Amino acid sequence: MTLLDSDVSHSSIDVLDKLAFVHEKSVKQHVAGIGVELLFVPAYSPRLNPVESILCVVKSQFTCSRMNRRVARIRETAVLPQVAL
């Protein structure tokens, strides 16, 4: 908990999602003991969590990259029927 003491300022605002360990009794007691109030982002509200916007960009780039590789593989292995006139 000393890491928490050094990282949390009494005048700071910390945005937290509902991580399980934050709700443990010992964590709540310690945080209350150093005079910090915890406020939680509501469930299913990714727009309020800045990390979610970063993960969205990373996920879209990863997905797009995977899709491009799949399309390239399909094109490489596709057997196109000859059109007879």
N, C-alpha and C positions, 0 to 999 in steps of 0.2 A: 504494500500500500504506500510505501514511501515514494514510489514513482508517481503515483496519483497526487501526492502532496506537492511534489515539485512541479508538476505540469498544470495543475489547476490553480488559476488565480481567483481570488475572492470576487473580483469584478468581471470575471469572464462569463460568457454564455456558451455553454456546451450543448450541441445538438446530439441527441442519442436516439437510436432506434431501440427496439425492444429486445436487445440481446439478453439472453437468459442470465448470464453472470451478473449483470447490473442489478437484477432484481433479488439477488441473494441477500439475506439478512445482514451478513457481515459487511458487505459493500455498502448497503444503505446506511448502516450505523456509522461506518467510517466517514462517508461523505457528509452525513449530517454533523458529525463531530468536527469537521474542518469548516463548517459553515457554508457549504455549497448546496444549492437546491437543484435537483435533477428534474428536467422537463423532457418529456418524450414526444417524439413524432408519432402521430396517430398511425395505426396499422393501415397498410395499403395506400400510402401516400408518398410514392417515390419522388414526386416533384418537390417535396419539402426536404429531401435528403440529398445534399450536394454530391455525395459519392455515387448515387444512382445515375446522375447525368453523365459522369465519367464512365461508369460501367456500360451505359447504353451505347456510347461512342465506340468503346472497345469491342463490345459484342457485335455491333453492326459491321465494323471493319472485319472482324473474324469471320462472321457469317458470309459476308460478301466475298471474302477471299476464298473460303471453302467452296462457295457456289461457283465461282469462276474456275477453280480447279476441276470441279466436277463437270462443268460444261465443256472444258477443254478435253477432258478424258473421253467424254461421250463423242465429241467431234473426231477425236483421233481413232476411235474404235468403231465408229458407225459404218455400216455397210449400206451404201445408198443404192437402191435398185436402178439399173440402167433403164432409161426411158426409150422404148423402141418406137420408132415412127413408121 
